């Protein structure tokens, strides 16, 4: 089996050779289920704690010291909100607004690499990582901040495209975003590919990870012409299993109202702009994500109902269709997706690496002494993109 020192180019070439010669399910040249490399600190036990604590209290980089950072937008500056800053200069997000193919807009936040200012004239362009955020996330989310610090230190650029309505301003078109929104991923990545001359990679967190995997499945062999490799972290690969999990017990009492607190007002505001788009009373009465998806997400985005949406948008059934190197990280104690719903080695394409540590929670993966730091996840992504394992 090919092991730790293969480059992305080597892996992509080998994957193409294997896939052209054999159908999915035949003998592979790649390890399909990687031994877990993450272990939670002893002071942070359990999936719930490993989910909540890192999002609220852990530092976004290993040697972070004081809070700081700000956004720089075209024509104005916006106050930033991070969980920590560093001894290196604070994060500066440069915001650009892109017009969408359907006459709407998205906002894209960029971090340029520290090394950019000292790059020699004529040097190869720095790699660029495009990070798709999770449900109701943004460039201010803890995982985006942590990834930004890691990319700057590595000399990489980072871009965080915001899904519709997630950048602080309601979008104009009669649509939002969803877990299977691969068409949105497609035009965004193709625009980055057309404008960036250097290596291009993509990663998705939670909802963004599932949507990114769905894009790779739909794009097939064309995906490798757009990005060199991709990764997902804590993606809800089986939406029905994840939806059931988040609607029970502690999850229903804590996470469900947290998401609905912003989802419902934005949906109702969209209906006021576009009367008749969906049933406002059903949205207002939604008690969990199934109700919300049934009342808003499904009808607005062309699905029959929540069950149809969850079935068609789940990435797990078609992981065998992915035709480029992909890392799929899911902690087995993630409160949002039961371990029993995770894919097995026989359910993926040859170029896909499954990494399923016993611990980590949902987009947690904190390390170190209290309060912990969040360097593991972005460093794991960059290592995979650089070395292919």
WORA-V676685 format. One record per run of one state. SS is the DSSP state (h for helix, s for strand, l for the rest). FROM is the first residue (numbers start at 0). LEN is the number of residues. Records with the same first field share a line. If there is no record, write none. Layout:
SS->FROM-LEN + FROM-LEN
//
This chain:
l->0-7 + 21-11 + 34-12 + 56-2 + 59-10 + 73-2 + 79-12 + 99-5 + 111-2 + 118-9 + 132-9 + 154-2 + 161-20 + 195-4 + 205-1 + 225-3 + 233-5 + 246-2 + 273-6 + 285-3 + 300-5 + 313-2 + 321-4 + 329-9 + 341-3 + 347-4 + 355-11 + 367-5 + 373-1 + 387-2
h->7-14 + 46-10 + 113-5 + 141-13 + 181-14 + 206-19 + 238-8 + 248-25 + 279-6 + 288-12 + 305-8 + 315-6 + 338-3 + 344-3 + 374-13
s->32-2 + 58-1 + 69-4 + 75-4 + 91-8 + 104-7 + 127-5 + 156-5 + 199-6 + 228-5 + 325-4 + 351-4 + 366-1 + 372-1
//
